[in-house]
Amino acid sequence: MDLVDLERRAAAALEPHVYDYIRATSGGPDVLAQQIAAWEAIRLRPRVLTGAGAPAAGTTVLGTPVASPVLVAPMAQQIDVHPDGERATARGTAAAGALLGVSTNTAVPFADIAAEGAPWWFQLYVMRERAVSAALLRRAADAGASAVLLTVDITRLRHPRPGSGVSVEPTEWTDGRTGRRLSNLTDDERRAIAGDGGRTDRSLGVGAIEWIRDVCGLPVVVKGVLRGDDAVRVVDAGAAGVVVSTHGGRGLSSSVGSATALPEVVAAVGHRAEVYADSGVRSGAHVAAALALGARAVFVGRPAMWGLAVDGAAGVEAVLRELREELLGAMDLLGVDRVDALARDLVHLP
């Protein structure tokens, strides 16, 4: 599948402000391009005559079986990409045997997403009004979420068109569908977060991990870790895993990319917690490299969103199946038949 062509088709299908929001980064299109290039720069070192049979991509994430280590990242504003929003994404994810991340800002009720049959993790921004975040955690757990993705980085979106200094702020859109993006809250809770109470709590410390576990009883995976010492602190505080992530290039525009940070994080905590990666993964070879560097699985965001825009649930499924097939092809040529056989000696870093 040509993901560049898929994005082009998605752009033609979407309203310009929706397309711009999805592809926006913190510092222009070069930010994400550089992070994709970092994955592309990793060279693979095949083995030969290994006796390996036909490769299989199945694995588990926090004990949940998945058909491949390619998962769907949590993304906001899906209702503006397709009328069914996360319902369609969950349907396509389930058909591909994958796992779905569900955004705090989803416009679809948790129960409707869960009804599509895909295993899912709830992505949480802890708001200053903690009671609202606690309510969301309990509702997600009651609806079947099996883990919490605690997002700890911060975004600074800029409009992606060259020369434009216009900020992308989806909360200011006039599209009526966008107004439902917090559909899992009551009217009173929406009023409680209408001002500063709805802003992300930037004063969080590692104690938030225990607080989340106490509130909902689910394992916590901390998303947005780019340093080994931070990974150690959050795992020491009880995190079951970490996601090495730049929020798809929406964080600090000059930060290291996920491909660069992943080996350090794995070296720090890979023996104690599951490590995942996202931000710029665009091919089966990238997935193979991430797993060889110690990731348990990867999340993809924009490619799934382009598939959703072009062909709904079937488009999401097609993206996930294509990445799985590309991974199987890479494994075959690398001389391994299981994803847990993808080892560090199979990659050469630039």
N, C-alpha and C positions, 0 to 999 in steps of 0.2 A: 504494500500500500504506500502510495506517495503522500506523505503527510503534508508536504508543501502544497500539493494540489488540493488535498482535502481542506486545508485552511482557506485556500482561494475560493473553493465552492461554499464554504461556510460563510465567508465574508459577503458573498453575493446573496446569501439567504437571510442574513441578519440585518437588523437596523444598525446604522453606522455607530450610534453611541453604545450599543451592546457589544458589537465587535471590538470597538476601541477599549471598552472596559476589560474585556477578557484578555486582550493581548498587552494591556498596559503593564509597564514595569516602573521601577522607581527612578530610572534615569534614561529612558529611551530604548529603542529596539536593540541597540548594541549590547545592552546588559544581558538579555536572555541569549542573544546570539553567541556571546562569549562563553556563557555557561554550557550551551549545547556543544560548542567547539571543544570545551574541556573534556567532555565525555568522548567526543570523536577522536581526540588526540591520544587516548589510551590505546595501546597496541596489545593485541592478543597473541599468545604464544602457544600454538597448537601442539598437542602430543600426538604421536602416531603409534600404530600397532599396540594399542592399549587393551584390545580384547573387549572393548565396550560394545554393548548391544544398542538397540534403538533407544534414543534418549526419551526420557519422560520428564515433564515439567512440573508435576504435582508437588506440593509442599504444604506446610502449615504455617499460619501466623497466629501467635499466641494460642496455639492449639486448634485453631479453626482450619479445616482442610480447604485448600483452594487448588484450582486446576493449573495455575501457574503463579509465579511470584510477581505478577504484574497486577497491581491493584488500582482502584480509581480514587484519586485525591478528592478531598472535599472542596467544593467550589460553590460560590454564591451566585445568585441571579440566574439560576438555571431555568426558571419559569419564563424568563425573557428570551431564552434560546429555543425552547420548545414548550408548547402549551402544557404538556404533562410534567415538565421539570424533572425533579428527582424520581418521579414515578417511572418515567421512561429510562432514565439512567440506571435505576435499580433493576429494571426489567432486562436491559441489555447486559448489565453486570452479572445478574443471575444466570442468564443464558450462556455466558462465557465461563461460568464457574469461578468468578472472581469475588472480591470484597470491595465494599463501597464506603468511602468517607462521606459523612453527611454534615454540611455546614451549619453552624449556629444560625446563619441567616437564610436557611431554607424557607421557601414559600409553600412547602408541602408538609402536611401533618406527618409526624413520625409514623403513625399507624399505617398510613397509605404507602409510605416507602417500604416499611417492613413487610407489607402484604405482598410485595413483588418477589420475595423469597431470597434476596441476596443477603448474606451476612453483612453487617455494617457496624462501623465505629462512629461515634458522635464527636465531631470537632467542636471544641469549646474555646471561645474567647471569654475569659473571666471578666465580667463587667464590674464597674465600681459598685453597682447595686447588687451585692452578692446574693441576696434572696432570689433575684430573678435567675441568676446563673444556677443556683441550687435547684430551682423549680425545673429548669430545662434538663439538668442532669437526671433528676428523678424520672421525668417523663420519658427521656430517651431510654433509660434503663428499663422502665416498665414496658416500653414498646419493643424491646428486644436488642438494643445496642449491646455489643459484647465488650467494648472498650471505649475509652475516652482519649481523643487526640487533643491534648492541651497545647494550643498554639501560643508560643511565647515570643516570637519575633513580632516586629511591627512593620506596617507597610507605609510607604510614601509614594503613592501612585502619581505618575505624571502622564499626560496625554501623549500617545506614542507618535503622533504625526510630527515630522521634522519641523523645527522652528516654532512649535506651539508650546506655550507655557500654561495651557489650560489644565487645571486639575480634573481628574476623573472622579466624580463623587456620585455613585449610584443612588445614594440616599436622597439626592436632590432631583432625581428623574421625575417626570410628570406621568409616566406610564402607569396606569392604574394597577397593573399586575404587580409592579415592584412594591407597591404599598403593602402587599400581603407577605413580604419576605420574612416576617417574624410570626408565622402562622401558628407556632407552637406556644405562644404566649397568650395570656388573657388580656382583656382590655385594660385592666388595672395595672398589669405588669408592663404593658406598652407605655402607659402614662408614666410609670416609675422610671423608665429609662429614656424618656423623651429628651432630657437634658444631659447633664454630665453623668448621671447614673448609668447611662447606656454606653459610655466610653470604656475602652479596655482599661483595666486596672494595671497601670504600669508599675505599681509598687509591689507587685507579686514577688515572693521569695519561694524557695523550694518547699516551704510549708504548705503551699497550695496543692501539692500532690497528695499529701495525707488528707487535706480537707476534702478533695474530690472523692477520694476512696471512702471516706467516712460518710459523705452525702449519698453516694449511689452504689457503692460496693463494687465498682468496676475497676479493672486494671487501667493504669494511666500510661499513655505513650506521649512523650514530650516532643512536640514538633517545632523545629526551628533551631536545632543545635548544630553548631559549626566548630566547636572546640572540644578537645578531649577532656579538659578539666571541667567544663560545664557538664559534659556527659557523666562524669564520675559523680558530680554533686547531685544530679537529678536521680541517678540510679541509687546512690546512697540514701536518698530521701524516699525511695520506694517506687520509682518509675519502673514499669515492666519493659520499657523499650524507649528508643529515641528515633526521631526522623531527622536525618541530616538534610536540611532544607533551607533554601533562600526565599521561600514563598513564591517560587517561579520567577525570581528576579525582582520581586516587589519589596524586598527589604533594603538594606544598605547597598546602594548601587556599586560601591567599590569593595564589597566584601568578597572573601574567597567563595568560589562556587562549591556546590555539593560534591562534585567529582574530586576536587582538591581536598576537601575537608574529611571525606569519608574514611580514608585509611587511618587518620589520627583518632577519630571517634571509635572505630572498630578496635584499634589497639588498646584504647582506654577501657572500654566496657563490653566488647563483643563476647567475652567469655561469661558475662554476668547478665546480659539483657539482650533482647533482640534489637538489631539496628536496621533501619530502613533508610531509603534515600529517595528524593524527588528533585525536581527542578532541572529540566533540560534533557531528561531521558526520552529519546526519540526512536530507538531501534532495538531489535533483539540483541545486537552486539553490545549496546550500552547496558542492557539488562545483565548480560553475561559478565561484563566487566564489573558491574556493581556487586554482583553476587560473588565473583572471584575475590573482590576486595573485602568481603565479609558481610555484605548486606544480606538480610534475610529475604527481603522483597523490595520492590520499588513501587512508588505511586506515580501515575501519570495524570495530568490535569487537562491542559489545553487540547491535546489530541482527542481525548474523550469528548470534550465540549464541541470540537469541530464535528466529530461523528454524530453527536446529538443534534446539532444544527442541520446537518445534511440529511440524516435518515432516522432520527429518533432513536428508539431502543436498538434497532437493527444496526444503526451507525455506531453506537457505543460497542455493541457486541463485535462488530467487524474490526474495530481498532484493537480491541483486546485479543481477539483471535489471531490477528495478523502479527502482533508483537509476540504472542506465544509461539507462533510458527517460526518467526525469525529467530527466537531464542533457541528453539529446538534445532534449527539449522546450524546455529553457531555452536551449540553443544556437540552436535555430530562431528563438525569439523575440528573441534577442540579435543575430541577423543574422550568425552565423558558422557555418561548415560543417566546421571542423576544431578539435580541442581545442587545437592550438598557435596558433590564431587568437584564443583567449580572452586578451585583453590588459588591462593595468591600467586603461585608460580606460573599461572596461566596468563598473567598480565604484565606488561611493561609500562611503567609510568613515564611520562615525558620529563 
